Amino acid sequence: MAFNAFRQRLGSIIGGFDAAQSQRRMRGFRASRAHVNTLIAASGETITARARWLVRNNGYAANAVDAFANHVVGDGIKPSSRIADAARKEALQKLWLDWTDEADAEGLTDFYGLQRRAAREVFLAGEVFLRIRTRRPEDGLTVPMQLQMLPSEMLPLDMNRPLPGAGAIRAGIEFDGIGRRVAYHFLRRHPGDLTDPGLAGETVRVPASEVIHILDPVEAGQLRGVSRFAAAVVKLFTLDLYDDAELERKKTAAMFAMFITSPAPETALDPAEEDLEVEPGQVVRLDPGEDVTTPATPDSGSTYEPFQYRTLLQIGAALGVPYGYLTGDTAKGNFSNTRIALIDFRRRISAFQHSVMVYQLCRAVWTHWLDVAVLAGALDLPGYATDRRHYLACDWLPTKWDWIDPVKDAAAEILQIEAGLKSRTQAIAERGFDAEQVDREIAAERQREAALGLDFRRPGSPAQSAGSGAAPGNAEGQQADARDDGDQADDGEGRVPRPEEDA
């Protein structure tokens, strides 16, 4: 301690970084040197509880969570297998689609609904757990596997102890001697759920191979998640109190319609005569000496809205959510700055989709699901044991984001494809679809249109070309045009002779 004090005094003498000074402006700045795991163990439960309270009781907090989850997941982050065999790929994709309706162990939603709930929990509590539940064949599931979602509170933060050998339990997670996760020690019931008759505090050891831990770590070595509300709780709660006080002040003032003043009476008034009901258009005769005064209507002041706006900007920055999505207020934005904010927000969302949702959740579920499907005989994949990596190869396609001006964006994308800057496969994948499936659907539609004599393609579009399945009624005319074009011979200089030249 003495050495640290001497070092600080020495630093203040020789100068250096203002951020490390302890004089004047920085005197009251006491930053904790504790590791993030220590801070989460000490404060994580309180932060999560306050974040959940805000989401239940504060409109801005609830809006922020919904905006984040809706942009991260949308209709779902969906897989597209890379298996080259078209028949096997189609069978696999169909089996997956059938299983998604059975994925939730609680039966409340499908797999993509679980994705959205997981995104909400990570934003709100900093983490969430999915326990893989294998089922019996007689349960009648497409693939005998389901997912059970467990909130952060189910894994105790205060469970820390060494184990025989070199292992240890840290924040409820069991590690081996080289730092690998071996198991999770979950509570049998939620510590705050009084409707569950289970024994409070009793834990169960679940192997790490059966648990998917989803979190967005912000510091190196972080074991457990921390709520995105950690940096916004104080301002959100204080602003909520301020709004309530302002609303209550105006409500109280609005209860007084007018005051009637009169000389002091010789005898006390009857309490029943003290109140006077006022109706629209009413004329009231006053006694001699009485006067009517209406109270000044209180306003919020000229600084109320700018103050709220600046505070909400800080809250939005802390949560990583643009002001418009936080408040639903679009009056303060124009086309340009709204688009800039939207692009930045979607870059954040895209990073979260790929580094957290796809890497931690989607890929892990896909791997377990495919293993169980093959073992249960639901899928026939020859050589799966020896060529497992090939069969697991998969692209995860998020839902396409809608833009403010879709016509201009579509035109720009067509130009990119025609210039060779982007492939159709990439463009279709960005919309959340599989290019091979889309092409098969288009081909099937063209055949059906040709059989029925229909053609819905816009003239001059890339899809409108000879031999691409035009309607039968136009086929003869197109063939005649082709014959006419073929009859015109080249004159040897790369041009077609005009009729007058032939003459």
HUWOJO-V611664 format. One record per pair of residues at least 6 apart in sequence whose ideal C-beta (glycine too) atoms are under 7 Angstrom apart, sorted by the first residue. I is the first residue (numbers start at 1). J is the second residue. If there is no record, write none. Layout:
i/j
I/J
I/J
//
This chain:
i/j
8/22
11/20
12/21
12/22
12/23
32/39
35/221
36/219
36/222
37/171
37/221
37/222
37/223
40/157
40/224
40/226
41/157
41/158
41/171
44/157
44/224
44/226
45/157
47/226
47/227
47/229
47/230
47/233
48/125
48/152
48/227
50/233
51/124
51/125
51/227
51/229
51/233
52/124
54/61
54/229
54/233
54/236
54/237
55/61
55/62
55/65
55/124
58/236
58/240
60/236
60/312
60/315
60/326
60/327
61/236
63/325
63/326
63/328
64/319
64/321
64/326
65/120
65/123
65/124
67/321
67/325
68/119
68/123
68/321
69/116
69/119
69/120
69/123
71/349
72/119
72/349
72/352
72/353
72/357
73/112
73/115
73/116
73/119
74/398
74/399
75/112
75/399
76/112
76/115
76/399
77/115
77/353
77/357
77/358
77/362
77/396
77/397
77/398
78/397
78/432
79/96
79/366
79/394
79/396
80/394
80/395
80/397
80/434
81/89
81/92
81/93
81/394
82/393
82/394
82/395
83/89
83/92
83/391
88/381
92/379
95/142
95/143
95/373
95/378
95/379
98/142
99/142
99/143
99/369
100/110
100/111
100/112
101/110
102/141
102/142
102/146
103/110
103/111
103/114
103/146
103/147
104/110
104/113
104/114
104/146
104/147
105/133
105/146
105/147
105/148
114/147
114/149
115/357
115/361
117/149
118/128
118/214
118/361
119/357
121/128
121/151
122/128
122/214
122/215
122/216
122/225
122/356
123/228
124/227
125/151
125/152
125/225
125/227
126/152
126/215
126/225
126/226
126/227
127/152
127/213
127/214
127/215
127/224
127/225
128/149
128/151
128/152
128/214
129/150
129/154
129/155
129/211
129/212
129/213
130/147
130/148
130/149
130/212
131/148
131/150
131/206
131/210
131/211
132/145
132/147
132/210
132/368
133/145
133/146
133/148
134/144
134/145
134/372
135/141
135/144
135/145
135/146
136/144
137/144
137/376
142/378
143/369
143/372
143/373
143/376
143/378
144/372
144/376
145/368
145/369
145/372
147/365
150/186
152/225
153/190
153/191
153/192
154/186
154/187
154/190
155/172
155/184
155/186
156/172
156/187
157/171
157/172
157/224
159/169
159/171
159/172
159/185
160/169
160/170
160/171
161/169
162/168
163/169
165/177
166/177
167/174
167/175
167/176
167/177
167/182
168/175
169/185
170/223
171/223
171/224
172/184
172/185
173/181
173/184
173/223
174/182
174/183
174/185
175/181
175/182
176/182
181/208
182/208
183/205
183/206
183/207
183/208
184/206
184/208
184/211
185/203
185/205
186/203
186/204
186/206
187/203
188/198
188/199
188/202
188/203
188/204
189/196
189/198
189/200
190/196
191/200
212/360
212/361
212/364
212/365
214/356
214/360
214/361
215/225
216/225
216/352
216/356
228/319
228/320
229/319
231/318
232/315
232/318
232/319
235/311
235/314
235/315
236/315
239/311
246/300
249/298
250/298
253/295
253/298
256/295
257/278
258/292
258/293
258/294
259/293
259/295
260/276
260/290
260/292
261/290
261/291
261/293
262/287
262/289
262/290
263/289
312/323
312/326
312/327
313/323
315/326
316/322
316/323
316/326
319/326
320/348
322/341
322/345
324/330
324/333
324/338
335/404
339/404
346/401
353/398
358/396
362/396
366/392
366/394
367/392
370/391
370/392
373/379
374/381
374/384
381/391
384/391
395/429
397/429
397/432
397/433
398/432
399/432
400/430
400/431
400/432
403/409
413/427
416/422
417/424
417/427
424/435
425/435
428/435
428/438
429/435
446/468
446/469
447/469
449/455
449/456
449/469
449/471
450/469
450/470
450/471
450/472
453/471
453/472
453/473
454/471
455/470
455/471
457/463
457/464
458/464
466/478
466/482
470/478
488/496
490/496
491/497
//
